[in-house]
Amino acid sequence: MDLSMRMLNLLALVICLYVGACSSTNVVGYCGGSVSIKCEYESRHGGRPKYFCQGEQGNCKEVIRTSIKNRWFTKDRYSLLDNGTHYFAVSISGLQVTDSGKYQCGVSVRGEEPLVQTEVNLDIKNDLFTCGRTLVETAHTNEAMNVTCPYLDAHVHAAKYLCKSFRSQGCNSRVSVREDRTWVHSERISLFDDRRARVFIAVLGALARLDRGNYWCGVETGWEDGGESGYKALIQRVQLTVSDVPLTTIPPHPLQVTTGLSTIVHNFSTDSATTQPNGRTEEKSHHPLFLLPANCTIGYHIYVLLAH
């Protein structure tokens, strides 16, 4: 880096520190997935255009800019949503390892240099070989879908969720699991995180034809708790097709879902549910869920659970 570039970066840093508005966030994403990054700004800049650029301060290539409020604006693989409060969200889709590097979130001020509000250090991993991979599954109405989602060490303590993808509305989730080895239930969705095995399990029950579409396994850190450096990362895409034709030739039986540390038995033939990690009853819901010891390897695939 030449002297003039170093002086520009130093000047940008001094200005940033002077106005007291800069922050930095580290983001870990998955190759083939997407990330949504929270970019804070001072409330007095709520009505100004927002931008996102790739590179160091003082030498940053702008990838998206908009003054549109309260709806997503998309340019190529980048989307930006500004709701006029103290932060805007930037999403990058179709992630590749080469997307790793520094980015800047900022505010455009007429007649002045753009104000950098947040520096983003993005690290895209392909450790789980998710690049270009879509899990395809066909199920029938009134059955249940079970997805086993591996994740990286960086997201052991992150919230985990399953969301359905909509082109104009992002990927919406209603519930997340934030504790280790505890089932969380909300309507037809059940979630379980096994941190030692580095997988979480998502069950979507009582499938209907309207449930068909694209789903994602996702993690979220610092987004909902008011943090300044929150982000969401989508890991693996699941394409689900639901048919009206029922399966009638298979007798009712529990189905075992195996991770590296436990076997989870789902039986949809009753109206109550119990979670028993290591033999201890935890809670009850619409699905009986039991944990039994097992010594098996992690199954990185989708199971379809039959409803009887």
Summary of the structure (lengths in Angstrom):
residues: 308
radius of gyration: 22.2
end to end distance: 66.4
largest distance: 75.0
contacts: 943
relative contact order: 0.16
helix: 10%
strand: 46%
